[in-house]
């Protein structure tokens, strides 16, 4: 991993530096946390929402799809809004609307009204992510950029794993309403921090001879990605391409994205620069981000699914297991940020994904007798790996941007932020959809294999049935009822083992994804200027 000779960066002439960096950092990162937390609370609390609202499984599944699909829609379109109005105006307006919508959501009288409000909530909260990175890059002194990266990474990782404990606490001490009212309380604080922390800027004016910004291309792209996201989110429940709904969503989304590309090359939009993204490291980091979102499913899907299905854990019991990943991030994130000043981000990426792979290999030894305590050692390794990998990944993305001198070109900053926000959401949904299909498929496979060895007449099967029958005899009205109960228990034990083996396979798959990340990182090229040169070369304000 040799690094080419350093060359001076282009001066960021168009940057407006905030005089209150701490307020700005906390403001935009609180926004990202609110958006992440709301999405996770809805997903984790879906069973409680079903019970409170008297919804069926099919009806309730659209709650999280409505919110997250709307966030997917606004991701590309926020580039247009940010370029047209500026980050400060968009964040304050959307935060105000999100506060009001979050207040009204628990009061929705029926499902259609709630779905409408969830779409509006997703549209407003979805602007928080891309404009967070835009603020960090364009309005912070270089001395604070690394801190902004670390806090952004800590924000995402902590919130993702802390939401389970928070939702359980809400249900035990307050009510399901706080799944939504949580945003109502926190968003006004975010607005105050943004008002004083992000500098005011005049509305950008197009240069003479430059084409005016056009919203149609952004609208096509936003609808296309939102339709694809919805198809992926509902695919497993509706049986994928055996469903006309899924086929319509996927085909329509793909058509709109194709129309977006055709329109862009025929009528270029001054707010987007696709050529800027066609760089080696940028494309490789896209793959790293998608795979990183996939390996995060170890704590989002694999471990919670095992604990709930095999051990019968409730969210209140699953939460402490996930906190072993969340809480160390405060220290590990700062350590990763400090390391970026002295170590090539590619080396930190390598160490981080290696630790993630080791943790997944440790978890692949799972058996049906494991409880939450058995995951603590692997969770500690996973926490270190995720912290190093995520900080260095975001650091590498931003370092790629800094070395091109793009901070003097707002179009490239907005393009970069909107692009990686879209990849983050769509890549995460691709991984989640694949995992939702992978685990049931592997469970069926193992169930069939185990079933071949559990046949009447085989000595082992007869011995197990005899033991179960003797245990059930004291709780049955007769020998026939005891035999029937023994057969049911044996079937449940086979299913339990099959699901455990499927979870073991999922950890092996996640470990393989971590290895693929290591191969991608090995193909990344060096950049001329590292963070240590950027920070030391930046003059301190008087």
Secondary structure, 3 states (H helix, E strand, C coil): CCCCCCCCCCCCCCCCCCCCHHHHHHHHHHHHHHHHHHHHHHHHCHHHHHHHHCCCHHHHHHHHHHHHHHHHHHHHHHHHHHHHHCHHHHHHHHHHHHHHHHHHHCCCCCHHHHHHHHHHHHHHHCHHHHHHHHHHHHHCCHHHHHHHHHHHHHHHHHHHHHHHHHHHHHHHHCCCCHHHHHHHHHHHHHHHHHHHHCCCCCCCCCCCCCCCCCCHHHHHHHHHHHHHHHHHHHHCCCCHHHCHHHHHHHHHHHHHHHHHHHHHHHCCCCCCCHHHHCCHHHHHHHHHHHHHHHHCHHHHHHHHHHHHHHCCCCHHHHHHHHHHHHCCHHHHHHHHHHHHCCCCHHHHHHHHHHHHHHHHHHHCCCCCCCCHHHHHHHHHHHHHHHHHHHHHHHHHHHHHHHCCCHHHCHHHHHHHHHHHHHHHHHHHHHHHHHHHHHHHHHHHHHHHHHHHCCCCCCHHHHHHHHHHHHHHHCCCCCHHHHHHHHHHHHHHHHHHHHHHHHHHHHHHHHHHHHHHHHHHHHHCCCCCCCHHHHHHHCCCCC
